[in-house]
């Protein structure tokens, strides 16, 4: 009987390992340094969790992630858009930034001005923030 229990535990552990390997959860972007997760059902009630590194290791343990963001000191935007199969839908100029709202091959989306947006790129003198679906909170 004991051998049967041990065998069952081994089979269950192997099944869990196979599932984890077969269904990896990865972040939407390569980290630009710190990485931000938006957790909740929408931007109005989301919790913001920013990690300094190892975002790919932390992400699988998080539940309810509704968006992600990271900031780069600089970014080749055309190359980045090509890497995520992105297309600029509309642009917005603010006093201190230039924003691109895009459609891309990314996991989250929101509707803005009647368009489905799932990539927001904010260019400032201090750096470039990319987020999916959009940057929540102040930016």
Z-matrix of the N, CA and C atoms (Angstrom, degrees):
N
C 1 1.443
C 2 1.529 1 110.80
N 3 1.317 2 116.53 1 -41.64
C 4 1.462 3 121.06 2 -179.64
C 5 1.531 4 110.43 3 -62.90
N 6 1.316 5 117.42 4 -40.92
C 7 1.466 6 121.47 5 179.18
C 8 1.533 7 110.47 6 -63.24
N 9 1.307 8 117.03 7 -35.85
C 10 1.464 9 121.81 8 178.61
C 11 1.534 10 110.73 9 -66.33
N 12 1.324 11 117.40 10 -41.32
C 13 1.469 12 121.28 11 177.70
C 14 1.525 13 110.91 12 -64.59
N 15 1.324 14 116.52 13 -42.65
C 16 1.465 15 120.95 14 179.41
C 17 1.526 16 110.06 15 -64.24
N 18 1.312 17 117.05 16 -41.55
C 19 1.468 18 121.07 17 178.76
C 20 1.530 19 110.36 18 -63.90
N 21 1.323 20 116.61 19 -40.31
C 22 1.470 21 119.93 20 178.82
C 23 1.518 22 110.85 21 -64.67
N 24 1.325 23 117.52 22 -40.78
C 25 1.468 24 121.46 23 178.10
C 26 1.521 25 110.21 24 -63.60
N 27 1.310 26 117.48 25 -41.90
C 28 1.473 27 121.65 26 179.69
C 29 1.525 28 110.22 27 -64.64
N 30 1.318 29 117.60 28 -43.20
C 31 1.469 30 121.17 29 179.00
C 32 1.532 31 110.08 30 -63.74
N 33 1.332 32 118.17 31 -42.68
C 34 1.471 33 121.06 32 178.35
C 35 1.522 34 111.01 33 -63.95
N 36 1.324 35 117.36 34 -42.98
C 37 1.464 36 120.92 35 178.92
C 38 1.523 37 110.72 36 -62.82
N 39 1.314 38 117.28 37 -40.56
C 40 1.468 39 120.84 38 177.95
C 41 1.526 40 110.97 39 -64.64
N 42 1.328 41 116.68 40 -39.71
C 43 1.470 42 120.50 41 178.70
C 44 1.528 43 110.87 42 -64.76
N 45 1.326 44 117.65 43 -41.96
C 46 1.466 45 121.39 44 178.19
C 47 1.529 46 109.92 45 -63.76
N 48 1.329 47 117.90 46 -44.73
C 49 1.472 48 121.52 47 178.33
C 50 1.522 49 110.93 48 -60.87
N 51 1.311 50 117.16 49 -41.54
C 52 1.465 51 120.75 50 179.47
C 53 1.526 52 110.39 51 -65.60
N 54 1.326 53 118.00 52 -40.10
C 55 1.465 54 121.21 53 179.46
C 56 1.519 55 110.89 54 -65.99
N 57 1.327 56 116.47 55 -42.19
C 58 1.468 57 120.00 56 179.17
C 59 1.525 58 110.17 57 -64.10
N 60 1.300 59 117.64 58 -40.45
C 61 1.458 60 121.62 59 179.41
C 62 1.520 61 111.61 60 -70.09
N 63 1.320 62 117.27 61 -38.79
C 64 1.469 63 121.23 62 -176.77
C 65 1.521 64 112.62 63 -75.64
N 66 1.323 65 118.23 64 -28.46
C 67 1.452 66 121.40 65 -176.01
C 68 1.526 67 111.55 66 -122.08
N 69 1.331 68 117.23 67 64.04
C 70 1.461 69 117.83 68 -178.19
C 71 1.522 70 111.17 69 -70.15
N 72 1.313 71 117.04 70 140.47
C 73 1.463 72 123.11 71 174.64
C 74 1.508 73 106.46 72 -103.72
N 75 1.294 74 116.44 73 120.29
C 76 1.458 75 121.74 74 179.96
C 77 1.516 76 108.87 75 -120.68
N 78 1.307 77 113.98 76 157.64
C 79 1.455 78 118.93 77 176.54
C 80 1.520 79 109.97 78 -68.41
N 81 1.318 80 116.07 79 159.74
C 82 1.464 81 121.30 80 -178.77
C 83 1.532 82 112.14 81 -71.25
N 84 1.353 83 116.87 82 -27.94
C 85 1.462 84 121.40 83 -175.77
C 86 1.515 85 110.93 84 -131.67
N 87 1.322 86 115.25 85 158.07
C 88 1.459 87 120.13 86 166.16
C 89 1.514 88 106.06 87 -69.88
N 90 1.309 89 117.68 88 141.74
C 91 1.455 90 120.18 89 -176.46
C 92 1.523 91 111.65 90 -71.73
N 93 1.311 92 115.55 91 135.25
C 94 1.454 93 121.68 92 176.08
C 95 1.514 94 110.95 93 -93.72
N 96 1.285 95 118.30 94 13.17
C 97 1.465 96 123.80 95 -174.18
C 98 1.504 97 106.85 96 133.79
N 99 1.315 98 117.33 97 -101.71
C 100 1.458 99 119.52 98 173.27
C 101 1.525 100 108.46 99 -81.18
N 102 1.312 101 115.11 100 155.74
C 103 1.464 102 121.32 101 -176.96
C 104 1.518 103 107.21 102 -133.77
N 105 1.321 104 116.98 103 135.17
C 106 1.459 105 121.79 104 -177.02
C 107 1.524 106 110.69 105 -115.24
N 108 1.325 107 114.75 106 133.16
C 109 1.464 108 121.93 107 173.99
C 110 1.521 109 107.63 108 -110.69
N 111 1.329 110 116.87 109 135.71
C 112 1.453 111 123.04 110 173.26
C 113 1.517 112 106.01 111 -102.27
N 114 1.325 113 116.65 112 122.30
C 115 1.458 114 121.20 113 -173.68
C 116 1.524 115 108.92 114 -121.13
N 117 1.310 116 116.78 115 123.77
C 118 1.458 117 122.56 116 -179.43
C 119 1.510 118 109.32 117 148.29
N 120 1.332 119 116.50 118 -170.67
C 121 1.460 120 119.32 119 -177.02
C 122 1.520 121 112.97 120 -93.81
N 123 1.341 122 117.73 121 -16.40
C 124 1.461 123 120.22 122 179.72
C 125 1.521 124 108.96 123 -162.61
N 126 1.310 125 116.83 124 171.38
C 127 1.457 126 120.04 125 -178.81
C 128 1.522 127 112.23 126 -65.24
N 129 1.327 128 118.23 127 -27.70
C 130 1.457 129 120.37 128 -176.52
C 131 1.522 130 113.24 129 -71.85
N 132 1.324 131 118.23 130 -23.78
C 133 1.459 132 119.84 131 -179.69
C 134 1.523 133 112.33 132 -125.89
N 135 1.311 134 117.43 133 22.96
C 136 1.453 135 117.97 134 -175.03
C 137 1.524 136 111.70 135 -83.39
N 138 1.302 137 113.68 136 152.11
C 139 1.457 138 123.08 137 173.42
C 140 1.515 139 105.83 138 -99.52
N 141 1.317 140 117.63 139 137.34
C 142 1.458 141 121.55 140 -178.61
C 143 1.516 142 108.61 141 -105.55
N 144 1.336 143 115.98 142 123.31
C 145 1.453 144 122.23 143 179.02
C 146 1.528 145 107.63 144 -120.12
N 147 1.331 146 116.79 145 115.70
C 148 1.459 147 121.26 146 178.67
C 149 1.518 148 108.78 147 -110.08
N 150 1.326 149 115.43 148 130.20
C 151 1.461 150 121.24 149 -179.98
C 152 1.521 151 108.70 150 -118.30
N 153 1.319 152 116.33 151 148.30
C 154 1.455 153 121.09 152 -177.76
C 155 1.511 154 113.49 153 -78.43
N 156 1.273 155 118.02 154 -29.55
C 157 1.461 156 122.02 155 -179.00
C 158 1.513 157 110.14 156 -166.25
N 159 1.310 158 116.53 157 177.64
C 160 1.464 159 122.79 158 178.63
C 161 1.524 160 113.38 159 59.04
N 162 1.324 161 116.98 160 34.64
C 163 1.467 162 120.41 161 -179.86
C 164 1.525 163 111.34 162 -59.16
N 165 1.344 164 117.48 163 -37.16
C 166 1.465 165 120.07 164 179.84
C 167 1.525 166 111.86 165 -64.60
N 168 1.328 167 117.30 166 -28.17
C 169 1.468 168 120.01 167 178.82
C 170 1.530 169 111.52 168 -80.93
N 171 1.316 170 117.06 169 -31.84
C 172 1.464 171 121.78 170 -178.28
C 173 1.530 172 111.69 171 -80.18
N 174 1.325 173 116.83 172 -37.35
C 175 1.461 174 122.12 173 -173.97
C 176 1.528 175 114.48 174 -52.41
N 177 1.343 176 120.16 175 -45.33
C 178 1.470 177 118.66 176 -177.85
C 179 1.527 178 113.81 177 -60.88
N 180 1.317 179 118.19 178 -24.46
C 181 1.460 180 121.13 179 -178.78
C 182 1.524 181 112.63 180 -84.26
N 183 1.317 182 117.92 181 -11.67
C 184 1.469 183 121.30 182 -177.07
C 185 1.525 184 111.13 183 -86.53
N 186 1.311 185 116.19 184 143.81
C 187 1.460 186 122.29 185 176.60
C 188 1.522 187 108.41 186 -120.73
N 189 1.313 188 117.35 187 144.76
C 190 1.449 189 121.84 188 176.28
C 191 1.517 190 114.43 189 79.64
N 192 1.329 191 117.95 190 21.62
C 193 1.462 192 120.14 191 178.34
C 194 1.528 193 108.64 192 -68.52
N 195 1.344 194 116.24 193 125.98
C 196 1.464 195 120.64 194 -179.69
C 197 1.526 196 111.71 195 -117.58
N 198 1.333 197 117.24 196 6.66
C 199 1.452 198 120.81 197 177.40
C 200 1.515 199 111.34 198 178.95
N 201 1.341 200 115.06 199 163.97
C 202 1.462 201 121.64 200 -179.01
C 203 1.517 202 108.91 201 -145.96
N 204 1.334 203 115.85 202 153.22
C 205 1.462 204 120.32 203 178.14
C 206 1.519 205 110.23 204 -153.44
N 207 1.324 206 115.92 205 154.92
C 208 1.458 207 122.62 206 172.92
C 209 1.517 208 108.29 207 -152.03
N 210 1.330 209 116.36 208 158.44
C 211 1.459 210 121.22 209 -177.88
C 212 1.520 211 110.11 210 -121.83
N 213 1.325 212 115.03 211 135.85
C 214 1.458 213 122.56 212 177.71
C 215 1.523 214 108.95 213 -112.98
N 216 1.320 215 117.17 214 149.94
C 217 1.465 216 119.34 215 175.62
C 218 1.522 217 110.18 216 -67.72
N 219 1.317 218 116.94 217 -33.13
C 220 1.469 219 122.61 218 173.30
C 221 1.522 220 107.55 219 -153.23
N 222 1.330 221 116.02 220 160.27
C 223 1.462 222 120.55 221 -176.81
C 224 1.517 223 109.61 222 -154.96
N 225 1.323 224 116.49 223 132.30
C 226 1.461 225 121.91 224 172.90
C 227 1.528 226 106.32 225 -80.86
N 228 1.314 227 116.34 226 96.24
C 229 1.467 228 121.45 227 -171.69
C 230 1.531 229 112.67 228 -62.15
N 231 1.347 230 120.48 229 -44.94
C 232 1.472 231 118.12 230 177.98
C 233 1.540 232 113.01 231 -58.89
N 234 1.323 233 117.61 232 -40.67
C 235 1.472 234 120.29 233 178.12
C 236 1.525 235 110.93 234 -67.07
N 237 1.329 236 116.00 235 -41.13
C 238 1.456 237 119.75 236 178.63
C 239 1.526 238 110.76 237 -62.11
N 240 1.338 239 116.83 238 -46.12
C 241 1.464 240 120.40 239 178.42
C 242 1.524 241 111.10 240 -59.08
N 243 1.324 242 117.15 241 -40.83
C 244 1.467 243 120.22 242 178.15
C 245 1.528 244 110.83 243 -63.55
N 246 1.334 245 117.80 244 -37.09
C 247 1.471 246 120.77 245 -177.65
C 248 1.527 247 112.65 246 -68.68
N 249 1.331 248 117.91 247 -23.80
C 250 1.471 249 121.07 248 179.14
C 251 1.532 250 111.44 249 -111.70
N 252 1.330 251 115.93 250 14.00
C 253 1.460 252 122.04 251 -178.16
C 254 1.528 253 110.40 252 52.90
N 255 1.340 254 114.70 253 46.60
C 256 1.458 255 121.24 254 -175.07
C 257 1.511 256 114.38 255 -92.85
N 258 1.319 257 114.51 256 150.99
C 259 1.462 258 122.52 257 177.34
C 260 1.528 259 107.53 258 -137.04
N 261 1.328 260 116.59 259 128.42
C 262 1.456 261 120.79 260 179.37
C 263 1.523 262 108.95 261 -71.30
N 264 1.329 263 116.44 262 125.99
C 265 1.465 264 122.25 263 178.50
C 266 1.525 265 110.82 264 -92.37
N 267 1.326 266 116.58 265 -45.12
C 268 1.467 267 121.11 266 175.68
C 269 1.517 268 108.96 267 -159.11
N 270 1.331 269 114.82 268 163.83
C 271 1.461 270 122.10 269 -176.72
C 272 1.524 271 109.14 270 -125.06
N 273 1.331 272 115.20 271 158.79
C 274 1.453 273 120.84 272 179.90
C 275 1.530 274 108.30 273 -145.30
N 276 1.318 275 116.80 274 128.04
C 277 1.457 276 121.29 275 176.68
C 278 1.520 277 108.45 276 -104.22
N 279 1.329 278 115.36 277 126.60
C 280 1.462 279 121.81 278 174.54
C 281 1.525 280 107.82 279 -112.71
N 282 1.309 281 117.71 280 175.86
C 283 1.465 282 120.63 281 -176.31
C 284 1.533 283 112.45 282 -61.82
N 285 1.330 284 117.90 283 -32.02
C 286 1.460 285 120.20 284 -176.42
C 287 1.530 286 114.33 285 -122.69
N 288 1.333 287 117.39 286 10.12
C 289 1.468 288 118.85 287 -177.53
C 290 1.523 289 111.21 288 -157.56
N 291 1.319 290 113.51 289 163.63
C 292 1.467 291 121.88 290 172.86
C 293 1.518 292 106.05 291 -124.34
N 294 1.330 293 117.65 292 129.51
C 295 1.456 294 122.28 293 -174.09
C 296 1.522 295 111.77 294 -119.56
N 297 1.323 296 114.63 295 135.85
C 298 1.457 297 122.43 296 174.26
C 299 1.523 298 107.14 297 -112.39
N 300 1.312 299 116.87 298 130.40
C 301 1.456 300 122.74 299 174.91
C 302 1.522 301 106.29 300 -112.15
N 303 1.333 302 115.97 301 123.84
C 304 1.463 303 120.29 302 -166.80
C 305 1.522 304 112.63 303 -131.13
N 306 1.315 305 113.22 304 163.76
C 307 1.451 306 122.97 305 168.10
C 308 1.524 307 105.19 306 -106.21
N 309 1.326 308 117.37 307 131.72
C 310 1.467 309 120.54 308 -177.18
C 311 1.522 310 110.00 309 -151.30
N 312 1.306 311 115.39 310 171.85
C 313 1.464 312 121.94 311 178.02
C 314 1.528 313 108.29 312 -85.55
N 315 1.333 314 115.54 313 73.89
C 316 1.461 315 122.86 314 -178.78
C 317 1.524 316 108.94 315 -134.07
N 318 1.338 317 117.41 316 159.77
C 319 1.470 318 120.22 317 -168.25
C 320 1.518 319 118.48 318 -78.85
N 321 1.316 320 119.88 319 -15.74
C 322 1.464 321 120.69 320 -174.29
C 323 1.524 322 109.45 321 -115.83
N 324 1.332 323 117.54 322 157.99
C 325 1.465 324 119.07 323 176.21
C 326 1.529 325 110.18 324 -157.12
N 327 1.336 326 114.44 325 156.04
C 328 1.459 327 123.15 326 173.04
C 329 1.518 328 107.34 327 -138.98
N 330 1.322 329 116.04 328 164.12
C 331 1.460 330 119.71 329 176.25
C 332 1.527 331 108.69 330 -102.55
N 333 1.328 332 116.01 331 125.07
C 334 1.463 333 122.81 332 176.24
C 335 1.517 334 108.22 333 -128.13
N 336 1.315 335 116.17 334 127.70
C 337 1.463 336 121.37 335 178.67
C 338 1.532 337 112.01 336 50.33
N 339 1.325 338 115.53 337 38.28
C 340 1.454 339 120.91 338 177.39
C 341 1.520 340 114.84 339 77.40
N 342 1.336 341 117.71 340 8.35
C 343 1.468 342 121.60 341 -179.68
C 344 1.524 343 109.19 342 -119.23
N 345 1.326 344 116.74 343 144.53
C 346 1.456 345 120.92 344 175.97
C 347 1.525 346 108.55 345 -82.01
N 348 1.330 347 115.68 346 117.27
C 349 1.460 348 122.89 347 -178.17
C 350 1.519 349 108.36 348 -114.47
N 351 1.327 350 116.53 349 133.41
C 352 1.463 351 118.14 350 174.80
C 353 1.528 352 113.24 351 -136.53
N 354 1.331 353 116.43 352 14.31
C 355 1.461 354 120.75 353 173.39
C 356 1.516 355 108.55 354 -147.52
N 357 1.313 356 115.46 355 127.80
C 358 1.467 357 122.65 356 178.34
C 359 1.526 358 106.50 357 -123.06
N 360 1.314 359 116.55 358 126.35
C 361 1.463 360 122.41 359 177.61
C 362 1.522 361 107.09 360 -119.23
N 363 1.317 362 116.59 361 122.03
C 364 1.465 363 122.42 362 -179.76
C 365 1.529 364 108.39 363 -115.14
N 366 1.332 365 116.37 364 116.89
C 367 1.464 366 122.18 365 -178.78
C 368 1.520 367 108.74 366 -103.03
N 369 1.323 368 115.73 367 123.94
C 370 1.462 369 123.37 368 176.70
C 371 1.520 370 108.41 369 -131.70
N 372 1.312 371 116.75 370 168.82
C 373 1.463 372 120.22 371 175.61
C 374 1.522 373 110.90 372 -60.28
N 375 1.312 374 117.29 373 -34.84
C 376 1.468 375 121.76 374 -176.22
C 377 1.526 376 113.81 375 -79.23
N 378 1.325 377 118.92 376 -11.63
C 379 1.453 378 121.22 377 179.86
C 380 1.513 379 112.38 378 153.49
N 381 1.324 380 114.80 379 -174.57
C 382 1.454 381 121.94 380 -177.76
C 383 1.528 382 108.21 381 -123.44
N 384 1.326 383 115.58 382 121.78
C 385 1.459 384 120.53 383 177.20
C 386 1.519 385 108.12 384 -103.28
N 387 1.343 386 115.49 385 132.44
C 388 1.459 387 121.18 386 174.87
C 389 1.522 388 107.22 387 -116.84
N 390 1.323 389 116.48 388 141.60
C 391 1.459 390 120.80 389 -179.20
C 392 1.506 391 110.11 390 -146.78
N 393 1.320 392 115.12 391 151.68
C 394 1.449 393 121.64 392 171.43
C 395 1.517 394 106.41 393 -129.91
N 396 1.323 395 120.16 394 124.53
C 397 1.442 396 126.68 395 1.44
C 398 1.532 397 112.45 396 -80.44
N 399 1.326 398 117.45 397 -41.59
C 400 1.467 399 121.34 398 176.75
C 401 1.532 400 107.73 399 -142.58
N 402 1.321 401 115.81 400 168.71
C 403 1.454 402 120.84 401 176.52
C 404 1.527 403 107.17 402 -76.96
N 405 1.313 404 116.91 403 119.02
C 406 1.457 405 122.32 404 178.82
C 407 1.523 406 108.71 405 -87.67
N 408 1.306 407 116.97 406 150.91
C 409 1.457 408 120.99 407 178.49
C 410 1.520 409 110.31 408 76.61
N 411 1.323 410 116.36 409 -165.08
C 412 1.464 411 120.46 410 179.74
C 413 1.512 412 111.16 411 -75.42
N 414 1.307 413 115.78 412 145.15
C 415 1.475 414 120.69 413 176.68
C 416 1.494 415 110.78 414 -146.46
